């Protein structure tokens, strides 16, 4: 009798021996191997210059690897022809430190902007915008402009904008970097709810308190290399405890 082996779904993100060198000679990433399964929540940590931003740029094809292969949701990103980049950008939601909201558009108009540019129907735009703003708790503030919103609210609008295409992966690059601790936790609650609903989240951050309290998977970079990949991790490696001899 033939027994079929159990099928394992491919990871949302896969980096296979990825290197990145810039024309000026800077070695930004060195032999990165990383797998992120669907539904995971991953913190990407490390000092400035460790390679976090370069890794994020590779995932959205703002950069190509010098060597190795980068896969995002079944697409080999480094080899994508330019005509397929819009498809990739729809599959990956992006959230930045500085919000990048259009100041003359209301919250709902900011969220709807990309949908309208891509030619979606009015009914689809309304339904998706409502779902995205409700997911971050801001549907009631939909007609307010960025200048009328707090920093945390602006960031949650930016998260809603990233969600409106229904991406399977959300990449957040320092999303709490400009926020006070209480407001940062509001944003984290929104990201946790999104992850609980099934979206994979990769968050690059310097916020030690959030990483240590949340105890999710932590991937640490240093000088372009993965130096730690830890479940229920902390921002820094846990100190070793030595037994004292009597």
C-alpha positions as CSV (number, residue, x, y, z in Angstrom):
1,X,0.0,0.0,0.0
2,X,1.3,3.4,-0.9
3,X,1.4,5.8,2.0
4,X,1.5,9.5,1.0
5,X,3.9,11.6,3.0
6,X,2.4,14.6,4.8
7,X,2.6,17.7,2.8
8,X,4.2,20.7,4.4
9,X,3.1,24.1,3.2
10,X,6.0,26.3,2.0
11,X,7.1,29.2,4.3
12,X,5.8,32.7,3.6
13,X,9.4,34.0,3.6
14,X,12.5,32.0,2.7
15,X,16.0,33.3,2.3
16,X,18.6,30.8,1.0
17,X,22.2,31.7,1.5
18,X,21.6,35.4,0.8
19,X,24.4,37.8,0.4
20,X,24.2,41.6,-0.3
21,X,27.1,43.7,-1.3
22,X,26.7,47.3,-2.3
23,X,28.8,48.9,-5.1
24,X,30.8,50.9,-2.5
25,X,32.1,47.6,-1.1
26,X,29.8,47.5,2.0
27,X,28.9,43.9,2.9
28,X,25.4,44.3,4.3
29,X,24.3,40.7,4.5
30,X,26.4,37.5,4.7
31,X,25.0,34.0,4.0
32,X,21.5,34.6,5.5
33,X,19.3,31.5,5.8
34,X,15.8,32.2,7.2
35,X,12.4,30.5,7.1
36,X,9.2,32.2,8.3
37,X,6.1,30.0,8.2
38,X,2.6,31.3,7.7
39,X,1.1,32.9,10.8
40,X,4.3,33.5,12.6
41,X,5.2,36.8,14.4
42,X,8.9,37.6,14.2
43,X,10.9,40.4,15.7
44,X,14.0,41.3,13.7
45,X,16.5,42.9,16.0
46,X,20.1,44.1,16.1
47,X,22.2,47.3,16.3
48,X,22.1,50.0,13.7
49,X,23.9,48.8,10.6
50,X,23.3,45.1,11.4
51,X,21.4,44.6,8.1
52,X,17.8,44.8,9.1
53,X,16.7,47.5,6.6
54,X,18.6,45.7,3.8
55,X,16.7,42.5,4.6
56,X,13.4,44.4,4.5
57,X,14.3,46.0,1.1
58,X,15.1,42.6,-0.3
59,X,11.7,41.3,0.6
60,X,9.9,44.1,-1.3
61,X,12.4,44.1,-4.1
62,X,13.8,47.5,-3.5
63,X,17.1,45.6,-3.7
64,X,18.3,42.4,-5.3
65,X,20.5,39.9,-3.5
66,X,24.1,39.7,-4.7
67,X,24.0,36.0,-4.2
68,X,21.3,33.6,-3.0
69,X,17.6,33.4,-3.4
70,X,14.7,35.3,-1.7
71,X,11.2,33.9,-1.8
72,X,8.1,35.7,-0.6
73,X,4.8,33.8,-0.7
74,X,5.9,31.6,-3.5
75,X,7.5,34.3,-5.6
76,X,11.3,34.4,-6.1
77,X,11.6,38.1,-5.6
78,X,15.1,38.6,-7.0
79,X,14.1,37.2,-10.4
80,X,10.7,38.9,-10.7
81,X,10.2,40.9,-13.9
82,X,9.2,44.5,-13.3
83,X,5.7,43.9,-14.6
84,X,5.1,41.5,-11.7
85,X,6.2,43.9,-8.9
86,X,2.7,45.3,-8.4
87,X,1.6,41.7,-7.6
88,X,4.4,41.4,-5.0
89,X,3.5,44.7,-3.4
90,X,-0.1,43.6,-3.0
91,X,1.1,40.4,-1.2
92,X,3.3,42.3,1.2
93,X,1.8,45.0,3.5
94,X,4.4,47.6,4.5
95,X,4.4,49.8,7.6
96,X,7.1,52.4,8.2
97,X,8.3,54.5,11.2
98,X,7.2,57.8,9.7
99,X,3.6,56.8,8.7
100,X,3.8,58.2,5.1
101,X,0.2,59.3,5.2
102,X,-1.0,61.8,2.6
103,X,-1.8,65.0,4.6
104,X,-4.7,66.2,2.4
105,X,-6.6,62.9,2.5
106,X,-8.8,61.7,5.3
107,X,-8.0,58.4,7.1
108,X,-10.3,56.4,4.8
109,X,-9.0,58.2,1.7
110,X,-5.5,57.3,2.7
111,X,-6.5,53.6,3.0
112,X,-8.4,53.7,-0.2
113,X,-5.8,55.4,-2.3
114,X,-3.9,52.3,-3.6
115,X,-7.1,50.5,-4.3
116,X,-8.4,53.3,-6.4
117,X,-5.2,53.6,-8.3
118,X,-5.4,49.8,-9.1
119,X,-8.9,50.3,-10.5
120,X,-11.0,48.5,-7.9
121,X,-14.8,49.1,-7.9
122,X,-16.3,51.5,-5.5
123,X,-18.1,48.7,-3.7
124,X,-14.9,46.8,-3.2
125,X,-13.0,49.9,-2.0
126,X,-15.7,50.7,0.6
127,X,-15.9,47.1,1.9
128,X,-12.1,46.7,2.1
129,X,-11.5,50.1,3.7
130,X,-14.1,49.5,6.3
131,X,-12.7,46.1,7.2
132,X,-9.2,47.4,7.4
133,X,-10.1,50.4,9.6
134,X,-12.2,48.3,11.8
135,X,-9.3,45.8,12.3
136,X,-7.3,48.7,13.8
137,X,-10.2,50.2,15.7
138,X,-10.5,53.4,13.7
139,X,-13.6,53.2,11.5
140,X,-15.3,55.9,13.6
141,X,-12.3,58.2,12.8
142,X,-12.4,57.5,9.1
143,X,-13.2,61.1,8.1
144,X,-10.5,62.7,10.2
145,X,-7.3,64.0,8.6
146,X,-3.8,63.0,9.7
147,X,-3.3,66.4,11.5
148,X,-6.4,65.6,13.6
149,X,-5.1,62.1,14.7
150,X,-2.6,61.2,17.4
151,X,0.7,59.6,16.4
152,X,-0.7,56.2,17.4
153,X,-3.8,56.7,15.4
154,X,-1.8,57.8,12.4
155,X,0.3,54.6,12.6
156,X,-2.9,52.5,12.9
157,X,-4.2,54.2,9.7
158,X,-0.9,53.2,8.1
159,X,-1.4,49.6,9.2
160,X,-4.9,49.6,7.8
161,X,-3.6,50.9,4.5
162,X,-1.1,48.0,4.5
163,X,-3.9,45.5,5.2
164,X,-6.4,46.7,2.6
165,X,-5.1,44.4,-0.2
166,X,-5.4,41.4,2.2
167,X,-1.7,40.5,2.3
168,X,-0.5,37.3,3.8
169,X,2.7,39.1,5.1
170,X,2.9,42.4,6.9
171,X,6.4,43.9,7.2
172,X,6.7,46.7,9.8
173,X,10.0,48.6,9.9
174,X,10.3,50.4,13.3
175,X,6.6,51.0,13.5
176,X,6.8,52.3,17.1
177,X,10.0,54.2,16.7
178,X,8.4,57.7,16.9
179,X,5.8,56.8,19.6
180,X,5.7,57.1,23.3
181,X,5.5,53.8,25.3
182,X,1.7,53.9,25.9
183,X,1.0,54.7,22.2
184,X,3.5,52.1,21.1
185,X,1.5,49.5,22.9
186,X,-1.7,50.6,21.2
187,X,0.0,49.9,17.8
188,X,1.3,46.5,19.1
189,X,-2.2,45.5,20.1
190,X,-3.3,46.2,16.5
191,X,-0.4,44.1,15.1
192,X,-1.2,41.2,17.5
193,X,-4.8,41.2,16.5
194,X,-3.8,41.1,12.8
195,X,-1.4,38.3,13.5
196,X,-4.1,36.4,15.4
197,X,-6.4,36.7,12.4
198,X,-3.8,34.8,10.3
199,X,-1.4,37.4,8.8
200,X,2.3,36.7,9.2
201,X,4.1,39.7,10.8
202,X,7.8,40.5,10.5
203,X,8.7,43.6,12.6
204,X,12.1,45.2,12.6
205,X,12.6,47.1,15.9
206,X,15.0,48.6,18.5
207,X,12.3,48.5,21.2
208,X,13.6,46.2,23.9
209,X,10.7,46.5,26.2
210,X,8.2,45.4,23.6
211,X,10.3,42.4,22.5
212,X,11.0,41.3,26.0
213,X,7.4,41.5,27.1
214,X,5.9,39.8,24.1
215,X,8.3,36.9,24.0
216,X,7.7,36.0,20.3
217,X,10.2,34.6,17.9
218,X,13.4,36.8,17.7
219,X,15.8,36.8,14.8
220,X,18.9,38.8,15.8
221,X,21.3,40.2,13.2
222,X,24.8,41.5,13.7
223,X,27.2,42.7,11.0
224,X,25.0,41.2,8.4
225,X,24.7,37.7,9.9
226,X,22.0,35.9,11.8
227,X,23.5,35.4,15.2
228,X,20.4,34.1,17.0
229,X,17.0,32.7,16.1
230,X,15.0,32.0,19.2
231,X,11.4,31.1,20.0
232,X,9.9,33.1,22.9
233,X,13.0,35.2,22.7
234,X,14.3,38.4,24.2
235,X,15.9,41.4,22.6
236,X,19.3,40.4,24.0
237,X,20.5,36.8,24.5
238,X,19.5,35.6,27.9
239,X,22.4,35.7,30.3
240,X,23.8,32.3,31.3
241,X,23.2,31.2,34.9
242,X,26.0,29.4,36.6
243,X,25.5,27.3,39.7
244,X,27.6,28.4,42.6
245,X,29.6,25.7,44.3
246,X,29.4,25.6,48.1
